[in-house]
Amino acid sequence: MTHTLVVYWSGTGNTEIMANKIGEGLEAEGLSVDIKFVEDVEVSDLDRYDRVAFGCPSMGVEILEEEAFEPFFAQVEGDLGSKKVALFGSYGWGEGEWMDEWKARTEDSGADLFDVLIINSTPSSEEEETCVDFGRRFASF
Ligand SMILES: Cc1cc2nc3c(=O)[nH]c(=O)nc-3n(C[C@H](O)[C@H](O)[C@H](O)COP(=O)(O)O)c2cc1C
């Protein structure tokens, strides 16, 4: 069984909903999944996982959340070369520029990037199913 981590930051709960639904999809495919808020994860914990889904909404002006998520990701991005990675997050009024930059940065890190998923504001019930499906597909990537 492969071990999968879903690690996220969320201020108002939208990315958290995505994290839980993506985790649901991964589990539905039989994977062992830990879903954790970024502040509950140590950088060294990443060693235990071969598949990681990172979640963070668009904050600042089209950047990752600066207090907790950005420092965490900056510390782990150099060690993603052997991992399968997915990125997700919620956004508000922008056009997803934060994710375009985050995706390019992750590809540059050498990670095996599965895909990215962005959702505007709070996921609708249909969009929640999109998250579950994203998790299912990530499980078999
Ligand atoms: C301080 C702050 C900055 C934000 N900056 C952006 C932005 O640059 N672009 C954007 O599309 N949305 C922006 N948003 C909107 C959030 O990305 C959006 O509300 C998202 O759903 C929040 O996700 P969460 O509930 O997981 O925290 C910002 C929100 C806050 C509070």
The ligand as a Gaussian input file, in Angstrom:
#p B3LYP/6-31G(d) Opt

LIG

0 1
 C       -5.764000      38.205000       2.073000
 C       -6.424000      37.544000       0.896000
 C       -5.843000      37.649000      -0.350000
 C       -6.448000      37.056000      -1.466000
 N       -5.861000      37.185000      -2.711000
 C       -6.453000      36.620000      -3.778000
 C       -5.874000      36.754000      -5.080000
 O       -4.813000      37.372000      -5.273000
 N       -6.519000      36.164000      -6.124000
 C       -7.694000      35.485000      -5.976000
 O       -8.223000      34.973000      -6.961000
 N       -8.268000      35.353000      -4.758000
 C       -7.677000      35.897000      -3.675000
 N       -8.246000      35.746000      -2.424000
 C       -9.499000      34.992000      -2.300000
 C       -9.266000      33.578000      -1.784000
 O       -8.338000      32.885000      -2.607000
 C      -10.602000      32.837000      -1.775000
 O      -11.467000      33.490000      -0.863000
 C      -10.454000      31.378000      -1.409000
 O      -11.714000      30.743000      -1.585000
 C       -9.988000      31.209000       0.032000
 O       -9.794000      29.828000       0.255000
 P       -9.848000      29.206000       1.724000
 O      -11.306000      29.230000       2.151000
 O       -9.323000      27.841000       1.577000
 O       -9.007000      30.097000       2.599000
 C       -7.662000      36.347000      -1.313000
 C       -8.244000      36.231000      -0.041000
 C       -7.645000      36.829000       1.056000
 C       -8.285000      36.686000       2.407000

